[in-house]
Amino acid sequence: MRDCHTTIHTFLLRMLLLLFILNFSGVQGQESVQPTPEAGTVEIIGDVIKFTMPAATLGTSLLIGDKKGAWQFSKGIVLTAAVTYGLKYAIDKERPDMSNNDAFPSGHTSVVFHSAGYVHRRYGFKYSIPSYLLAGFTAASRIDADKHDLIDVTVGAAIGLCSNLLFTTEYQQEHMQLSFNSGDGSYLLGFTYKF
């Protein structure tokens, strides 16, 4: 059974790597990070956030030793990308700038909101505030660049956030536990650390 889990884990990590390679190579047209000559600063920053935010999120989970979280993030990002690009190919919606028919939903938005939602669900709201600000900026940058409208980015955000509902659980530091009990006017505060 363990070999099966290792095989699935390896397969999904390879799919994640392939997803990043395809995005960096520009296979998805306007969803790539290769800015056009007329691209503004806001659009370029949004493009950079699309790749740095998931990489930083996954890297941070690995850095703190949260392999379970990294695995959950990987499964969620693969699902997010599959749903997003599946809808792009199934729904032929023209971009506001009329550059192609890949407007619905926003790939940039789905990826960054997946990252922000993962941080929120896994580590708590206070840690996700910067992630949500960056995700909101990225969504706004896509509208500002005339690549998407409000519906495109809203659905992209929903896809990214919903994938976390399927895979992401709250982070439990198993080696530390804080407890509090009260009764009969007495209070007990406990801290347990397992070596």
VOPAGU-2260 file (C-alpha; in pm, 1 decimal, decimal comma):
REM VOPAGU-2260
SITE   aa  ch    i         X         Y         Z
SITE  MET   A    0       0,0       0,0       0,0
SITE  ARG   A    1     285,9     236,8      81,1
SITE  ASP   A    2     433,1     182,6    -267,5
SITE  CYS   A    3      98,9     283,1    -417,7
SITE  HIS   A    4      96,0     609,5    -219,1
SITE  THR   A    5     455,5     681,3    -320,6
SITE  THR   A    6     368,9     620,5    -686,7
SITE  ILE   A    7      64,5     848,1    -672,1
SITE  HIS   A    8     264,2    1114,5    -486,4
SITE  THR   A    9     541,4    1101,3    -748,4
SITE  PHE   A   10     288,8    1116,2   -1032,7
SITE  LEU   A   11     114,1    1424,6    -891,6
SITE  LEU   A   12     441,5    1603,3    -825,2
SITE  ARG   A   13     544,6    1536,5   -1184,9
SITE  MET   A   14     209,2    1670,8   -1304,6
SITE  LEU   A   15     263,8    1982,9   -1094,2
SITE  LEU   A   16     608,6    2028,8   -1244,8
SITE  LEU   A   17     463,5    1981,0   -1594,7
SITE  LEU   A   18     196,3    2241,7   -1519,4
SITE  PHE   A   19     459,4    2496,9   -1421,3
SITE  ILE   A   20     671,6    2415,2   -1727,4
SITE  LEU   A   21     372,7    2454,6   -1959,3
SITE  ASN   A   22     281,9    2786,8   -1801,3
SITE  PHE   A   23     636,5    2921,1   -1819,5
SITE  SER   A   24     673,3    2811,2   -2180,8
SITE  GLY   A   25     366,8    3009,0   -2283,1
SITE  VAL   A   26     150,6    2718,7   -2403,2
SITE  GLN   A   27    -162,4    2889,3   -2269,5
SITE  GLY   A   28    -111,3    3203,4   -2477,4
SITE  GLN   A   29    -211,9    3510,9   -2279,2
SITE  GLU   A   30    -190,0    3321,1   -1950,3
SITE  SER   A   31     190,3    3304,7   -1980,4
SITE  VAL   A   32     438,1    3529,0   -1800,8
SITE  GLN   A   33     591,9    3651,7   -2122,5
SITE  PRO   A   34     472,9    4013,5   -2123,7
SITE  THR   A   35     377,1    4180,4   -2445,5
SITE  PRO   A   36     550,4    4506,2   -2538,1
SITE  GLU   A   37     238,5    4699,8   -2437,8
SITE  ALA   A   38     209,7    4528,1   -2097,9
SITE  GLY   A   39     195,5    4771,3   -1808,4
SITE  THR   A   40     365,5    4747,2   -1472,6
SITE  VAL   A   41      48,4    4626,2   -1297,8
SITE  GLU   A   42       5,9    4343,6   -1548,6
SITE  ILE   A   43     369,9    4237,8   -1518,2
SITE  ILE   A   44     350,6    4234,0   -1136,5
SITE  GLY   A   45      34,7    4020,2   -1159,1
SITE  ASP   A   46     217,6    3779,4   -1390,7
SITE  VAL   A   47     507,3    3750,5   -1146,1
SITE  ILE   A   48     274,6    3692,7    -848,6
SITE  LYS   A   49     101,0    3410,5   -1039,2
SITE  PHE   A   50     421,4    3203,6   -1020,6
SITE  THR   A   51     598,0    3328,9    -711,1
SITE  MET   A   52     299,0    3294,4    -479,9
SITE  PRO   A   53     236,5    2919,7    -531,7
SITE  ALA   A   54     610,9    2851,6    -529,1
SITE  ALA   A   55     653,5    3046,1    -203,6
SITE  THR   A   56     349,4    2877,1     -48,7
SITE  LEU   A   57     465,6    2526,6    -134,5
SITE  GLY   A   58     824,8    2611,9     -41,3
SITE  THR   A   59     719,4    2745,7     298,3
SITE  SER   A   60     522,9    2429,0     377,1
SITE  LEU   A   61     826,8    2219,5     288,1
SITE  LEU   A   62    1059,2    2451,1     481,9
SITE  ILE   A   63     863,9    2410,0     805,9
SITE  GLY   A   64     850,2    2034,0     751,5
SITE  ASP   A   65     480,1    2018,4     669,0
SITE  LYS   A   66     499,1    1740,7     408,6
SITE  LYS   A   67     132,3    1655,6     455,0
SITE  GLY   A   68      40,4    2017,4     378,3
SITE  ALA   A   69     271,0    2026,9      76,0
SITE  TRP   A   70     100,7    1714,2     -54,4
SITE  GLN   A   71    -243,4    1870,2       2,5
SITE  PHE   A   72    -132,1    2188,8    -174,7
SITE  SER   A   73      -0,4    1986,3    -470,4
SITE  LYS   A   74    -324,3    1793,5    -513,2
SITE  GLY   A   75    -524,4    2116,0    -490,4
SITE  ILE   A   76    -315,6    2305,8    -744,5
SITE  VAL   A   77    -339,6    2019,2    -993,6
SITE  LEU   A   78    -719,6    2013,9    -954,0
SITE  THR   A   79    -734,6    2393,8    -981,8
SITE  ALA   A   80    -533,7    2389,9   -1304,5
SITE  ALA   A   81    -732,6    2099,1   -1451,4
SITE  VAL   A   82   -1068,7    2265,1   -1385,8
SITE  THR   A   83    -948,9    2608,8   -1497,2
SITE  TYR   A   84    -791,8    2499,0   -1823,1
SITE  GLY   A   85   -1067,8    2244,8   -1888,2
SITE  LEU   A   86   -1320,8    2528,1   -1872,5
SITE  LYS   A   87   -1101,5    2753,1   -2087,6
SITE  TYR   A   88   -1100,3    2492,2   -2364,7
SITE  ALA   A   89   -1467,9    2398,8   -2321,3
SITE  ILE   A   90   -1603,5    2756,0   -2306,2
SITE  ASP   A   91   -1506,0    2974,0   -2597,3
SITE  LYS   A   92   -1525,8    3319,7   -2436,8
SITE  GLU   A   93   -1340,4    3603,5   -2604,8
SITE  ARG   A   94   -1112,7    3821,2   -2394,3
SITE  PRO   A   95   -1208,4    4187,3   -2353,8
SITE  ASP   A   96    -899,2    4285,2   -2556,6
SITE  MET   A   97   -1009,1    4037,1   -2828,9
SITE  SER   A   98    -665,8    3867,6   -2830,7
SITE  ASN   A   99    -804,9    3510,8   -2807,8
SITE  ASN   A  100   -1093,6    3300,7   -2674,9
SITE  ASP   A  101    -939,6    3187,4   -2344,1
SITE  ALA   A  102   -1105,2    3441,9   -2112,9
SITE  PHE   A  103   -1316,9    3216,5   -1892,7
SITE  PRO   A  104   -1208,3    3160,2   -1617,5
SITE  SER   A  105    -896,8    3353,1   -1516,5
SITE  GLY   A  106    -602,8    3115,7   -1471,5
SITE  HIS   A  107    -396,0    3374,7   -1286,2
SITE  THR   A  108    -677,9    3428,2   -1038,3
SITE  SER   A  109    -752,1    3060,7    -978,5
SITE  VAL   A  110    -386,1    2982,4    -903,2
SITE  VAL   A  111    -326,2    3270,8    -662,0
SITE  PHE   A  112    -656,2    3222,9    -481,0
SITE  HIS   A  113    -575,9    2854,3    -443,9
SITE  SER   A  114    -250,5    2955,8    -272,4
SITE  ALA   A  115    -422,3    3212,3     -48,0
SITE  GLY   A  116    -702,8    2972,7      40,8
SITE  TYR   A  117    -452,4    2700,6     123,7
SITE  VAL   A  118    -263,9    2927,8     365,6
SITE  HIS   A  119    -595,4    3032,1     523,8
SITE  ARG   A  120    -733,4    2682,0     565,8
SITE  ARG   A  121    -404,5    2516,3     664,1
SITE  TYR   A  122    -239,2    2777,4     887,7
SITE  GLY   A  123    -512,7    3026,2     981,1
SITE  PHE   A  124    -660,7    3355,4     866,3
SITE  LYS   A  125    -396,4    3586,8    1014,1
SITE  TYR   A  126    -124,8    3419,9     804,8
SITE  SER   A  127    -335,3    3442,0     489,3
SITE  ILE   A  128    -399,4    3817,8     491,4
SITE  PRO   A  129     -91,4    3903,3     278,3
SITE  SER   A  130    -178,3    3615,0      43,4
SITE  TYR   A  131    -533,5    3741,0      -4,6
SITE  LEU   A  132    -403,8    4093,5     -72,6
SITE  LEU   A  133    -166,4    3960,9    -339,9
SITE  ALA   A  134    -441,6    3743,3    -488,1
SITE  GLY   A  135    -680,2    4039,4    -502,6
SITE  PHE   A  136    -411,9    4250,9    -666,9
SITE  THR   A  137    -351,6    3980,3    -927,1
SITE  ALA   A  138    -723,7    3952,6   -1006,1
SITE  ALA   A  139    -744,8    4331,1   -1042,2
SITE  SER   A  140    -435,3    4329,2   -1265,7
SITE  ARG   A  141    -610,4    4091,1   -1507,3
SITE  ILE   A  142    -909,3    4324,3   -1533,9
SITE  ASP   A  143    -679,4    4627,3   -1566,7
SITE  ALA   A  144    -484,3    4452,9   -1845,8
SITE  ASP   A  145    -814,9    4396,3   -2029,8
SITE  LYS   A  146    -761,3    4018,4   -2028,8
SITE  HIS   A  147   -1065,2    3935,5   -1811,1
SITE  ASP   A  148   -1387,1    4079,6   -1678,7
SITE  LEU   A  149   -1530,1    4054,0   -1327,3
SITE  ILE   A  150   -1705,9    3721,7   -1396,6
SITE  ASP   A  151   -1382,7    3561,1   -1522,9
SITE  VAL   A  152   -1184,6    3653,1   -1211,5
SITE  THR   A  153   -1471,1    3573,2    -972,4
SITE  VAL   A  154   -1508,8    3221,5   -1111,6
SITE  GLY   A  155   -1129,8    3179,1   -1113,3
SITE  ALA   A  156   -1116,1    3276,6    -745,8
SITE  ALA   A  157   -1400,7    3036,2    -664,4
SITE  ILE   A  158   -1222,6    2747,3    -838,2
SITE  GLY   A  159    -900,3    2813,9    -647,3
SITE  LEU   A  160   -1074,3    2846,2    -312,0
SITE  CYS   A  161   -1301,2    2542,7    -360,8
SITE  SER   A  162   -1013,3    2307,4    -440,2
SITE  ASN   A  163    -889,2    2367,9     -85,1
SITE  LEU   A  164   -1219,1    2245,6      56,3
SITE  LEU   A  165   -1148,6    1904,6     -94,8
SITE  PHE   A  166    -785,9    1856,8       5,5
SITE  THR   A  167    -665,1    2098,0     274,1
SITE  THR   A  168    -696,4    2028,2     646,0
SITE  GLU   A  169    -596,4    2239,1     943,6
SITE  TYR   A  170    -229,2    2215,7    1038,9
SITE  GLN   A  171    -171,4    2029,9    1363,5
SITE  GLN   A  172     159,6    2059,1    1535,4
SITE  GLU   A  173     162,5    1709,8    1677,0
SITE  HIS   A  174     464,8    1765,7    1898,2
SITE  MET   A  175     308,1    2062,2    2085,4
SITE  GLN   A  176     -29,4    2097,2    2251,2
SITE  LEU   A  177    -179,9    2376,1    2459,7
SITE  SER   A  178    -484,0    2297,1    2675,3
SITE  PHE   A  179    -716,3    2487,3    2909,6
SITE  ASN   A  180    -970,9    2351,2    3159,3
SITE  SER   A  181   -1187,7    2519,8    3418,5
SITE  GLY   A  182   -1430,8    2399,8    3680,2
SITE  ASP   A  183   -1537,0    2473,6    4035,1
SITE  GLY   A  184   -1364,3    2811,6    4024,8
SITE  SER   A  185   -1024,1    2666,7    3937,6
SITE  TYR   A  186    -835,3    2695,9    3612,7
SITE  LEU   A  187    -577,3    2467,6    3459,8
SITE  LEU   A  188    -349,2    2569,7    3174,4
SITE  GLY   A  189    -139,7    2290,9    3025,9
SITE  PHE   A  190     138,2    2268,4    2773,1
SITE  THR   A  191     260,2    1936,0    2637,8
SITE  TYR   A  192     567,4    1886,0    2423,2
SITE  LYS   A  193     650,1    1545,7    2275,7
SITE  PHE   A  194    1011,0    1463,5    2191,5
